[in-house]
Amino acid sequence: MLAMHSHQSSVQNPSPVVNKPSVAATSVTSGAGPFRCAPTSSSLFHSHVHAAQSGSAIESPSSSDDSQSHSLNDDTSDELLNDWHHQDEHHLSSANAYRMRRESDQTSPSSATSATFADPQSNNVSDAIDPNSPDALAPKIEELDDDGEVLMDLKPGDDRPADDVSNAIASLPRKRGRPRKHPLPMPGGQMKVAKGRSKTGCITCRRRKKKCDETKPACLNCQKNAVVCEGYPPKEIWKSGKQKMADAVRRTSISILPRGLPILIDGIETDVDRRFLDHFVFDFSRVLTLINDDSNPFKEILLPMATQHRGLMHSLMCLSGSHLSARDPEPRFKERKHYHFDRAITDLRDSINAAPLAEDAQEPSLLVEDPIIASTLALCLNTICEGETAGEYRSHMDAARYLLLNQKPKNEKFRQFIIEFFQYHDVSNSLTSLDRRPVQLTGDLRLPDFVPHAQAGTFLGIFDGLFNYISEITRLRDRIRVRHSEGYEPAVDYQILSEAVTIDSALRIWEPSYTPETPNWYASQLYRQSTWVYLYRTIRPSRPSDKISQVVDDALKYLDLLPQDAGAYSIMLMPLFLIGCSAFLPRQRDRIKKGFEAMKEYSSLRNIEPALRVVERVWEVMDTKMEESWDWEKIIEEMQMDFLIT
């Protein structure tokens, strides 16, 4: 009856179309459907919760755009909810009338296809708009689902617990449609909003898991807590998958790129090697020979040869590294010099093994290159730089001797230098050993006999013939030592005495090849004095005398005349050793010690220290058992030392 009455009222009032409906009418039209409008604020709240969970959507009857038919706007829902809470009795009665109309429609099947809209300005239901009117818009009717039963059960004043209603609504199947971007909060609690962790803080705060104020260059939080701010990680540029793939391909292609530039000179490979090379050219080469300018054979002959031969370059760099590490004991210098030494030895061994075999011969032929001979002598000098006293030089000296006796060097300038170099060390070696005697070079390897004012060489005593006299004196010592050990008296027979007088006469007329009163001339006079001391100490008993004292004093005067930077200081060890073994007076010994210190400061060669220890040991024997101080070679052997005094 109520439905029929409403229909009749709508016919009597054909034009009650409302252009601007009130909030209540809007809420009824655009809510959850005309059959889902809740009469109270409590049922409306549960209805919105159900709409948010089930994802149901209601299309607007006045719009054809699909985007407007999916869900309610969140802000509008909140406004509607607030408006419903403040409805007056007029709106509440209209809602009750609408609910009664809906219940009567459910009982009458014929009225299920029509809907009645209440006029928000009228309290009478008969003022509603007839949906069959041509001016009215027919709303889209949505069928009731199972959740409608739950909503229908909610009535005003229902005191059912909210948790039961929520559980009932949550158990319903989810409806199709686009979910809310910001779902409504669940009743009885608040939804926890996840907060992302900031990734732009400093490294220190992120490691300490503290909030960073991101002050740059150093954050204030680290300064306040007295910790060192490690700064901020570099910003990573976002790259797409295609860019990452391109970077991976580029990194893979690096392996097929051409290698770096090759080494210019074999043996000069690192910064330390370049330091060794500079030290060899500008410093070390001057302490090896008498020549202290660019004509130094180590720079003029050996270094250009080493650029064409890897083994010789390793030998020279090992030699330079040993000398440099004596002045600067940096670990990287020691490590690198050992590397060059190992490479030089390996190259020598490979070169000898690769030499062709002669016909019907069991050993390799001796046709080796000149750099091989030079490399053996460079390794011999390395023992001097290292201060080795266990005879490490012997193998290198023996190899050089073996090669020189069986093969003539090809380069003439190198031949002259290498023979002089070998003889100087070979003769000097005989002064400190009992079994090492100078070899007699013959043929093309023989140097010219003594000629006054002969051309000066790189060492004193070779081209001017002075070392020939030293070799003859060494042979006299060997004969006297044998006669003394066999008990012959006197130990110096007439034959030995005659040969000694001949040597003495030659020394008196000997003149150096250098200009008088020059550093090299002073050095030559010192060599001459030491040679005469060696002769006197050979044929005379070991005791003090005015003659020996005078010669030692004169020799020390020549030493005082040498400038501190004279190149001759590099070859003063051998004459100073002979004079030291003949110093019976304390004042002479003090001056000799100063001479050893001056040489050590100039050349930094580490064989100077063991030479001084031997001289001091000879002095101790002089003061206790004077006769035994004559044989310093035996004293060195008892000290278990074997080294070169060059």
C-alpha positions as CSV (number, residue, x, y, z in Angstrom):
1,M,0.0,0.0,0.0
2,L,2.8,2.3,0.8
3,A,4.3,1.6,-2.6
4,M,1.0,2.4,-4.4
5,H,0.6,5.5,-2.4
6,S,4.0,6.7,-3.4
7,H,3.3,5.9,-7.0
8,Q,0.1,7.9,-6.9
9,S,1.8,10.9,-5.3
10,S,4.4,10.9,-8.0
11,V,1.8,11.0,-10.7
12,Q,0.1,14.0,-9.1
13,N,3.4,15.9,-8.9
14,P,5.0,15.3,-12.4
15,S,7.9,17.8,-12.0
16,P,9.5,17.5,-8.7
17,V,13.0,17.1,-10.3
18,V,15.7,18.4,-8.0
19,N,18.7,19.9,-9.7
20,K,20.8,20.3,-6.6
21,P,20.0,17.5,-4.1
22,S,21.0,17.9,-0.5
23,V,23.8,15.9,1.2
24,A,21.3,13.2,2.3
25,A,20.0,12.7,-1.3
26,T,23.6,12.6,-2.6
27,S,24.6,10.1,-0.1
28,V,21.7,7.9,-1.0
29,T,22.4,8.1,-4.7
30,S,26.1,7.7,-4.8
31,G,26.6,5.5,-1.8
32,A,26.6,1.7,-1.9
33,G,23.4,1.5,-3.9
34,P,19.8,2.3,-3.1
35,F,19.3,-1.0,-1.5
36,R,22.4,-0.6,0.7
37,C,21.8,2.7,2.4
38,A,22.1,2.3,6.1
39,P,19.6,4.2,8.3
40,T,22.1,5.0,11.0
41,S,25.6,6.2,11.3
42,S,26.7,2.8,12.8
43,S,25.3,0.8,10.0
44,L,26.7,3.3,7.5
45,F,30.2,2.8,9.0
46,H,30.0,-1.0,8.7
47,S,28.7,-0.6,5.2
48,H,31.7,1.5,4.2
49,V,34.0,-1.1,5.8
50,H,32.4,-3.8,3.8
51,A,32.7,-1.8,0.6
52,A,36.4,-1.2,1.3
53,Q,37.0,-4.9,1.9
54,S,34.8,-6.4,-0.8
55,G,36.0,-3.9,-3.5
56,S,32.3,-3.5,-4.8
57,A,31.7,-0.6,-7.1
58,I,28.6,1.4,-8.1
59,E,28.3,3.1,-11.4
60,S,26.9,6.6,-11.4
61,P,23.6,6.7,-13.4
62,S,24.5,10.0,-14.9
63,S,27.9,9.2,-16.3
64,S,29.2,6.9,-19.0
65,D,32.9,7.1,-18.1
66,D,34.1,3.8,-16.7
67,S,36.6,5.5,-14.4
68,Q,33.8,7.1,-12.4
69,S,32.0,3.7,-11.8
70,H,34.5,1.9,-9.7
71,S,34.9,3.2,-6.2
72,L,34.1,6.1,-4.0
73,N,36.6,8.9,-3.4
74,D,38.1,8.6,0.0
75,D,37.7,12.3,0.8
76,T,34.0,12.1,-0.2
77,S,33.4,9.0,2.0
78,D,34.9,10.8,5.0
79,E,32.7,13.9,4.4
80,L,29.6,11.6,4.0
81,L,30.4,9.8,7.2
82,N,30.7,13.1,9.1
83,D,27.5,14.4,7.6
84,W,25.6,11.3,8.7
85,H,26.8,11.7,12.2
86,H,25.2,15.1,12.3
87,Q,21.8,14.4,10.6
88,D,18.8,16.0,12.3
89,E,15.4,14.3,12.9
90,H,14.3,15.4,9.4
91,H,16.9,13.3,7.6
92,L,16.5,10.5,10.1
93,S,12.8,10.2,9.4
94,S,13.4,10.2,5.7
95,A,15.9,7.4,6.1
96,N,13.4,5.4,8.2
97,A,10.7,5.9,5.6
98,Y,13.1,4.7,2.9
99,R,13.9,1.6,4.9
100,M,10.2,0.8,5.3
101,R,9.6,1.3,1.6
102,R,12.5,-1.2,0.9
103,E,11.0,-3.8,3.2
104,S,7.6,-3.5,1.5
105,D,9.4,-3.9,-1.9
106,Q,10.9,-7.1,-0.8
107,T,7.4,-8.5,0.0
108,S,6.0,-7.3,-3.3
109,P,7.9,-8.8,-6.4
110,S,6.2,-6.3,-8.7
111,S,7.9,-3.4,-7.0
112,A,11.5,-4.9,-7.2
113,T,12.1,-3.2,-10.5
114,S,11.3,0.3,-9.3
115,A,12.9,2.7,-6.9
116,T,11.6,5.6,-5.0
117,F,13.7,8.7,-4.2
118,A,12.8,10.8,-1.3
119,D,12.7,14.5,-1.6
120,P,15.2,15.9,0.8
121,Q,13.0,19.0,1.3
122,S,9.8,17.0,2.1
123,N,8.8,14.9,5.1
124,N,6.2,13.1,3.1
125,V,7.0,10.0,1.2
126,S,4.4,10.9,-1.3
127,D,6.6,13.7,-2.6
128,A,9.2,11.3,-4.0
129,I,10.0,11.3,-7.7
130,D,8.5,8.6,-9.9
131,P,11.3,6.6,-11.5
132,N,9.0,5.9,-14.5
133,S,8.8,9.6,-15.3
134,P,10.6,10.7,-18.4
135,D,12.5,13.4,-16.5
136,A,13.8,10.9,-13.9
137,L,17.1,9.0,-14.2
138,A,16.8,5.3,-13.7
139,P,19.5,4.2,-11.2
140,K,21.4,1.0,-11.8
141,I,20.1,-1.7,-9.5
142,E,22.7,-4.0,-8.0
143,E,21.6,-7.4,-6.8
144,L,22.0,-8.3,-3.2
145,D,24.8,-10.5,-2.3
146,D,25.4,-12.6,0.7
147,D,26.9,-9.7,2.5
148,G,23.6,-7.9,2.1
149,E,22.2,-10.2,4.7
150,V,24.9,-9.2,7.2
151,L,24.2,-5.5,6.5
152,M,20.5,-6.0,6.7
153,D,20.9,-7.5,10.1
154,L,22.5,-4.3,11.4
155,K,19.8,-2.1,12.9
156,P,19.9,1.1,14.9
157,G,20.7,0.5,18.5
158,D,22.3,-2.9,17.7
159,D,24.8,-3.6,20.4
160,R,26.6,-6.5,18.6
161,P,30.4,-6.3,19.2
162,A,32.3,-4.6,16.5
163,D,34.8,-7.5,16.4
164,D,32.0,-9.9,15.5
165,V,30.9,-7.6,12.7
166,S,34.4,-7.2,11.4
167,N,35.1,-10.9,11.4
168,A,31.9,-11.6,9.6
169,I,32.7,-9.0,7.0
170,A,36.3,-10.2,6.6
171,S,35.1,-13.8,6.0
172,L,33.1,-12.7,3.0
173,P,34.7,-13.3,-0.5
174,R,36.5,-10.4,-2.0
175,K,34.6,-8.7,-4.8
176,R,36.1,-7.8,-8.2
177,G,37.2,-4.3,-8.8
178,R,40.1,-1.9,-8.2
179,P,41.1,-1.9,-4.5
180,R,41.5,1.3,-2.6
181,K,44.8,3.1,-2.8
182,H,44.5,4.0,0.9
183,P,42.2,1.4,2.6
184,L,40.0,2.6,5.5
185,P,41.3,1.7,9.0
186,M,40.0,-1.4,10.7
187,P,37.6,-0.8,13.6
188,G,39.1,-1.2,17.0
189,G,42.7,-0.4,16.0
190,Q,45.0,1.7,13.8
191,M,46.8,0.6,10.7
192,K,50.6,0.7,11.1
193,V,52.3,2.8,8.5
194,A,55.7,1.4,7.4
195,K,58.4,4.0,7.4
196,G,61.3,3.4,5.0
197,R,64.9,3.7,6.2
198,S,66.8,6.6,4.8
199,K,69.8,5.7,2.6
200,T,71.2,9.1,2.3
201,G,72.9,9.4,5.7
202,C,76.7,9.4,6.3
203,I,78.5,6.1,6.4
204,T,79.3,6.4,10.1
205,C,75.6,7.0,11.2
206,R,74.4,4.2,9.0
207,R,76.9,1.8,10.5
208,R,76.0,3.0,14.0
209,K,72.3,2.8,13.1
210,K,71.7,6.4,14.2
211,K,69.7,9.1,12.6
212,C,71.9,11.4,10.5
213,D,71.2,15.1,9.9
214,E,73.0,14.7,6.6
215,T,75.0,17.9,7.1
216,K,77.9,18.0,4.6
217,P,80.9,17.6,4.5
218,A,80.6,16.1,8.0
219,C,77.3,15.6,9.8
220,L,76.6,17.3,13.1
221,N,75.5,14.1,14.7
222,C,79.0,12.6,14.4
223,Q,80.6,15.9,15.7
224,K,78.3,15.9,18.6
225,N,79.2,12.3,19.5
226,A,82.9,12.9,19.0
227,V,83.3,10.3,16.2
228,V,84.9,10.7,12.9
229,C,82.4,11.2,10.1
230,E,83.4,9.0,7.2
231,G,81.4,11.1,4.7
232,Y,78.7,10.0,2.4
233,P,78.7,7.2,-0.1
234,P,79.0,8.2,-3.7
235,K,75.7,8.6,-5.5
236,E,74.9,5.7,-7.8
237,I,73.4,6.6,-11.1
238,W,70.4,4.6,-11.9
239,K,70.8,2.5,-15.0
240,S,68.3,0.6,-17.0
241,G,68.8,-3.1,-17.8
242,K,70.0,-2.3,-21.3
243,Q,72.6,0.1,-19.9
244,K,73.8,-2.5,-17.4
245,M,74.1,-5.1,-20.1
246,A,76.1,-2.6,-22.2
247,D,78.5,-2.0,-19.3
248,A,78.9,-5.8,-18.8
249,V,79.8,-6.2,-22.5
250,R,82.2,-3.3,-22.3
251,R,84.0,-4.8,-19.2
252,T,84.2,-8.2,-21.0
253,S,85.7,-6.5,-24.1
254,I,88.5,-5.0,-22.0
255,S,90.2,-8.5,-21.9
256,I,90.6,-8.4,-25.6
257,L,92.0,-4.9,-25.8
258,P,95.7,-4.4,-26.7
259,R,98.1,-4.7,-23.9
260,G,100.1,-1.7,-22.5
261,L,103.4,-0.4,-24.0
262,P,106.3,-2.9,-23.9
263,I,109.4,-2.3,-21.8
264,L,111.8,0.0,-23.5
265,I,115.0,-1.6,-22.0
266,D,115.0,-5.1,-20.5
267,G,115.9,-4.9,-16.8
268,I,114.5,-1.4,-16.3
269,E,110.9,-2.2,-15.5
270,T,109.8,-0.3,-12.3
271,D,110.3,3.0,-10.6
272,V,112.9,1.3,-8.3
273,D,114.8,0.2,-11.4
274,R,114.9,3.7,-12.8
275,R,116.2,4.8,-9.4
276,F,118.9,2.2,-9.7
277,L,119.8,3.4,-13.2
278,D,120.1,7.0,-12.1
279,H,122.2,6.1,-9.1
280,F,124.5,4.0,-11.4
281,V,125.0,6.8,-13.9
282,F,125.4,9.8,-11.6
283,D,126.9,8.4,-8.4
284,F,128.0,4.8,-8.3
285,S,130.1,4.7,-11.4
286,R,132.6,7.3,-10.0
287,V,133.5,5.1,-7.0
288,L,134.5,2.1,-9.2
289,T,137.4,3.6,-11.1
290,L,139.9,6.5,-11.0
291,I,138.0,8.4,-13.8
292,N,135.3,10.6,-12.5
293,D,133.8,12.2,-15.7
294,D,131.8,11.0,-18.7
295,S,134.7,9.0,-20.0
296,N,134.1,6.5,-17.2
297,P,134.1,3.1,-18.8
298,F,131.1,1.9,-16.8
299,K,129.0,4.6,-18.4
300,E,130.8,4.8,-21.7
301,I,131.3,1.0,-22.4
302,L,129.3,-1.2,-20.1
303,L,126.0,0.7,-19.9
304,P,125.4,0.9,-23.7
305,M,126.3,-2.8,-23.9
306,A,123.8,-3.6,-21.2
307,T,121.0,-2.0,-23.2
308,Q,121.5,-4.8,-25.8
309,H,121.9,-7.6,-23.2
310,R,119.4,-8.3,-20.5
311,G,121.7,-10.3,-18.3
312,L,124.3,-7.6,-18.1
313,M,121.7,-5.0,-17.3
314,H,120.4,-7.1,-14.4
315,S,124.0,-7.4,-13.1
316,L,124.6,-3.7,-13.3
317,M,121.2,-2.9,-11.6
318,C,122.0,-5.5,-8.9
319,L,125.4,-3.7,-8.4
320,S,123.8,-0.3,-8.2
321,G,121.0,-1.6,-5.8
322,S,123.6,-3.1,-3.4
323,H,125.4,0.2,-3.2
324,L,122.2,2.3,-2.8
325,S,120.9,0.0,-0.1
326,A,124.1,0.6,1.9
327,R,123.2,4.3,2.1
328,D,119.4,3.9,2.2
329,P,118.3,0.6,3.8
330,E,114.8,0.8,2.4
331,P,113.1,-2.6,2.1
332,R,112.0,-2.2,-1.5
333,F,115.7,-1.5,-2.5
334,K,116.8,-4.7,-0.9
335,E,114.0,-6.7,-2.4
336,R,114.6,-5.4,-5.9
337,K,118.4,-5.9,-5.8
338,H,117.8,-9.6,-4.9
339,Y,115.5,-9.9,-7.9
340,H,118.1,-8.5,-10.2
341,F,120.8,-10.8,-8.7
342,D,118.6,-13.9,-9.3
343,R,117.8,-12.9,-12.9
344,A,121.5,-12.2,-13.6
345,I,122.6,-15.6,-12.3
346,T,119.8,-17.3,-14.3
347,D,120.7,-15.5,-17.5
348,L,124.4,-16.5,-17.1
349,R,123.5,-20.1,-16.6
350,D,121.1,-20.1,-19.6
351,S,123.7,-18.4,-21.8
352,I,126.3,-21.0,-20.9
353,N,124.0,-23.9,-21.4
354,A,122.8,-22.5,-24.8
355,A,126.4,-22.3,-26.1
356,P,127.0,-24.7,-29.0
357,L,129.1,-27.7,-28.4
358,A,132.5,-28.0,-30.3
359,E,133.2,-31.1,-32.2
360,D,134.1,-34.1,-30.0
361,A,133.9,-31.9,-26.9
362,Q,132.0,-32.6,-23.7
363,E,131.8,-28.9,-22.6
364,P,130.2,-25.9,-24.3
365,S,132.4,-23.9,-26.5
366,L,133.7,-20.6,-25.1
367,L,132.5,-18.4,-27.9
368,V,130.4,-16.3,-25.5
369,E,129.5,-12.7,-26.0
370,D,131.4,-9.9,-24.4
371,P,128.4,-9.0,-22.1
372,I,128.7,-12.4,-20.4
373,I,132.3,-11.6,-19.4
374,A,131.3,-8.1,-18.2
375,S,128.4,-9.6,-16.2
376,T,130.7,-12.0,-14.3
377,L,132.9,-9.1,-13.2
378,A,129.9,-6.9,-12.2
379,L,128.7,-9.7,-9.9
380,C,132.3,-9.9,-8.5
381,L,132.0,-6.2,-7.6
382,N,128.6,-6.9,-6.0
383,T,130.4,-8.8,-3.2
384,I,132.5,-5.7,-2.5
385,C,129.3,-3.6,-2.2
386,E,127.7,-6.1,0.1
387,G,130.8,-6.5,2.3
388,E,130.8,-10.3,2.0
389,T,133.7,-12.0,3.7
390,A,133.1,-15.7,3.0
391,G,134.8,-15.8,-0.4
392,E,131.6,-15.2,-2.5
393,Y,133.7,-13.4,-5.1
394,R,135.7,-16.5,-6.0
395,S,133.2,-18.1,-8.4
396,H,132.8,-14.9,-10.4
397,M,136.5,-14.2,-10.5
398,D,137.2,-17.8,-11.6
399,A,134.6,-17.6,-14.4
400,A,136.1,-14.3,-15.7
401,R,139.5,-15.8,-15.6
402,Y,138.4,-18.9,-17.5
403,L,136.7,-16.9,-20.2
404,L,139.6,-14.4,-20.6
405,L,142.2,-17.2,-20.9
406,N,140.2,-19.0,-23.6
407,Q,138.6,-16.2,-25.6
408,K,139.6,-12.8,-26.8
409,P,136.9,-10.0,-26.4
410,K,135.6,-8.8,-29.7
411,N,135.3,-5.1,-28.9
412,E,138.8,-3.5,-28.6
413,K,137.8,-0.8,-26.1
414,F,136.0,-3.4,-24.0
415,R,139.1,-5.7,-24.2
416,Q,141.4,-3.0,-22.9
417,F,139.1,-2.1,-20.1
418,I,138.1,-5.6,-19.0
419,I,141.7,-6.9,-18.9
420,E,142.8,-4.0,-16.8
421,F,139.8,-4.4,-14.5
422,F,140.5,-8.1,-14.1
423,Q,144.2,-7.8,-13.4
424,Y,143.7,-5.0,-10.8
425,H,141.3,-7.2,-8.8
426,D,143.3,-10.4,-9.4
427,V,146.6,-8.9,-8.1
428,S,144.9,-7.2,-5.2
429,N,143.3,-10.5,-4.2
430,S,146.7,-12.1,-3.7
431,L,147.5,-9.6,-0.9
432,T,144.8,-11.1,1.4
433,S,144.8,-14.8,0.6
434,L,147.2,-17.7,0.7
435,D,145.9,-19.6,-2.3
436,R,144.9,-16.9,-4.8
437,R,147.8,-15.9,-7.1
438,P,147.7,-13.7,-10.1
439,V,147.2,-15.3,-13.5
440,Q,149.8,-14.7,-16.2
441,L,147.9,-13.4,-19.3
442,T,149.8,-14.1,-22.6
443,G,149.4,-13.3,-26.3
444,D,146.7,-10.7,-27.2
445,L,145.5,-10.6,-23.6
446,R,148.9,-9.5,-22.2
447,L,149.2,-5.9,-21.3
448,P,152.3,-4.0,-22.3
449,D,155.2,-4.0,-19.9
450,F,156.1,-1.0,-17.9
451,V,156.8,2.0,-20.1
452,P,157.5,5.4,-18.4
453,H,154.8,7.9,-19.0
454,A,152.5,5.2,-20.4
455,Q,148.9,6.0,-21.1
456,A,146.9,6.2,-17.9
457,G,144.1,3.7,-17.5
458,T,141.0,3.5,-15.3
459,F,143.0,2.0,-12.4
460,L,146.4,2.8,-10.9
461,G,149.3,0.4,-11.3
462,I,148.2,-1.6,-14.4
463,F,149.3,0.2,-17.5
464,D,152.2,1.9,-15.7
465,G,153.6,-1.5,-14.6
466,L,153.4,-1.0,-10.8
467,F,151.2,-4.0,-10.3
468,N,153.9,-6.2,-12.0
469,Y,156.2,-5.3,-9.1
470,I,153.4,-6.2,-6.6
471,S,153.0,-9.6,-8.2
472,E,156.7,-10.3,-8.0
473,I,156.8,-9.3,-4.3
474,T,153.9,-11.8,-3.7
475,R,155.9,-14.6,-5.2
476,L,158.8,-13.7,-3.0
477,R,156.6,-13.9,0.1
478,D,155.4,-17.4,-0.9
479,R,159.0,-18.6,-1.2
480,I,160.0,-17.1,2.1
481,R,156.9,-18.6,3.8
482,V,157.7,-22.1,2.5
483,R,161.4,-21.8,3.6
484,H,160.2,-20.6,7.1
485,S,157.7,-23.5,7.5
486,E,160.4,-26.0,6.4
487,G,162.8,-24.6,9.0
488,Y,165.4,-23.2,6.6
489,E,167.6,-20.5,8.1
490,P,167.8,-17.8,7.0
491,A,164.4,-17.8,5.4
492,V,165.6,-15.1,2.9
493,D,168.3,-16.6,0.9
494,Y,170.6,-14.8,-1.5
495,Q,168.4,-15.5,-4.5
496,I,165.3,-13.9,-2.9
497,L,167.5,-11.0,-1.7
498,S,168.8,-10.4,-5.2
499,E,165.3,-10.2,-6.7
500,A,164.2,-7.9,-3.9
501,V,167.0,-5.5,-4.7
502,T,166.0,-5.5,-8.4
503,I,162.4,-4.6,-7.5
504,D,163.7,-1.8,-5.2
505,S,165.8,-0.3,-8.0
506,A,162.8,-0.3,-10.3
507,L,160.6,1.4,-7.7
508,R,163.1,4.2,-7.3
509,I,163.0,5.2,-10.9
510,W,159.3,4.6,-11.4
511,E,157.3,7.8,-12.3
512,P,153.6,8.1,-12.5
513,S,151.9,9.1,-15.8
514,Y,150.0,12.0,-14.3
515,T,150.8,15.6,-14.0
516,P,152.7,16.4,-10.8
517,E,150.9,17.8,-7.8
518,T,147.4,16.7,-9.0
519,P,145.1,14.4,-7.1
520,N,145.9,11.4,-9.3
521,W,149.6,12.1,-9.0
522,Y,149.3,12.1,-5.2
523,A,147.4,8.9,-5.4
524,S,150.2,7.4,-7.6
525,Q,152.8,8.4,-5.0
526,L,150.8,6.7,-2.3
527,Y,150.7,3.5,-4.4
528,R,154.4,3.7,-4.8
529,Q,155.0,4.1,-1.1
530,S,152.7,1.2,-0.2
531,T,154.5,-1.0,-2.8
532,W,157.8,-0.3,-1.2
533,V,156.4,-1.0,2.3
534,Y,155.1,-4.3,1.0
535,L,158.6,-5.2,-0.3
536,Y,160.2,-4.2,3.0
537,R,157.7,-6.1,5.1
538,T,158.4,-9.2,2.9
539,I,162.2,-9.5,3.2
540,R,162.6,-8.0,6.7
541,P,161.6,-9.3,10.1
542,S,158.5,-7.8,11.7
543,R,159.8,-5.2,14.1
544,P,159.8,-1.4,14.3
545,S,162.5,0.6,12.4
546,D,163.2,4.1,11.3
547,K,163.0,3.2,7.6
548,I,159.5,1.7,7.8
549,S,158.3,4.5,10.0
550,Q,159.5,7.1,7.5
551,V,157.9,5.5,4.5
552,V,154.6,5.2,6.4
553,D,154.6,8.9,7.4
554,D,155.3,10.0,3.8
555,A,152.5,7.8,2.6
556,L,150.1,9.4,5.1
557,K,151.2,12.9,3.9
558,Y,150.2,12.0,0.3
559,L,146.9,10.8,1.7
560,D,146.3,14.2,3.4
561,L,147.0,16.0,0.1
562,L,144.1,14.2,-1.6
563,P,140.8,16.2,-1.8
564,Q,137.8,14.7,-0.1
565,D,136.0,14.4,-3.4
566,A,138.9,13.1,-5.5
567,G,138.1,10.1,-7.6
568,A,141.3,8.5,-6.4
569,Y,139.5,7.8,-3.1
570,S,137.7,4.9,-4.8
571,I,141.0,2.9,-5.2
572,M,142.7,3.8,-1.9
573,L,141.7,0.7,0.1
574,M,144.5,-1.5,-1.1
575,P,147.5,0.9,-0.4
576,L,146.0,2.0,2.9
577,F,145.7,-1.7,4.0
578,L,149.4,-2.3,3.2
579,I,150.5,0.8,5.1
580,G,148.2,-0.1,8.0
581,C,149.8,-3.6,8.4
582,S,153.2,-1.7,8.7
583,A,152.1,0.9,11.3
584,F,154.0,0.2,14.5
585,L,153.5,3.7,16.0
586,P,150.2,4.7,17.8
587,R,150.1,8.1,16.0
588,Q,150.2,6.4,12.7
589,R,147.4,4.1,13.6
590,D,145.1,7.0,14.5
591,R,145.7,8.6,11.2
592,I,145.1,5.4,9.3
593,K,141.7,4.9,11.1
594,K,140.7,8.4,9.9
595,G,141.7,7.4,6.4
596,F,139.4,4.3,6.5
597,E,136.6,6.5,7.7
598,A,137.1,9.0,4.9
599,M,137.0,6.3,2.3
600,K,133.9,4.8,3.8
601,E,132.1,8.2,3.7
602,Y,133.2,8.7,0.1
603,S,132.4,5.4,-1.5
604,S,130.0,3.6,0.9
605,L,131.6,0.3,0.0
606,R,131.0,-2.3,2.7
607,N,134.3,-4.1,2.3
608,I,136.1,-1.2,4.0
609,E,134.9,-2.2,7.4
610,P,136.2,-5.8,7.4
611,A,139.6,-4.5,6.0
612,L,139.9,-2.2,9.0
613,R,139.1,-5.1,11.4
614,V,142.0,-7.1,9.9
615,V,144.4,-4.2,10.3
616,E,143.4,-3.7,13.9
617,R,143.9,-7.4,14.5
618,V,147.4,-7.2,13.0
619,W,148.1,-4.3,15.4
620,E,147.1,-6.5,18.3
621,V,149.5,-9.2,17.2
622,M,152.3,-6.6,16.8
623,D,151.8,-5.6,20.4
624,T,151.9,-9.2,21.7
625,K,153.7,-11.5,19.3
626,M,155.5,-9.1,17.0
627,E,157.2,-11.7,14.8
628,E,153.8,-13.3,13.8
629,S,152.5,-10.0,12.6
630,W,154.6,-10.5,9.5
631,D,152.1,-13.0,8.0
632,W,148.8,-11.1,7.9
633,E,147.5,-13.5,5.2
634,K,147.6,-16.2,7.9
635,I,145.9,-13.9,10.4
636,I,143.0,-13.3,7.9
637,E,142.6,-17.0,7.4
638,E,142.5,-17.5,11.2
639,M,139.8,-14.9,11.3
640,Q,137.9,-17.0,8.8
641,M,137.6,-14.1,6.4
642,D,138.0,-14.0,2.6
643,F,137.3,-10.8,0.7
644,L,138.7,-8.3,-1.8
645,I,140.5,-5.1,-0.8
646,T,139.6,-3.2,-3.9
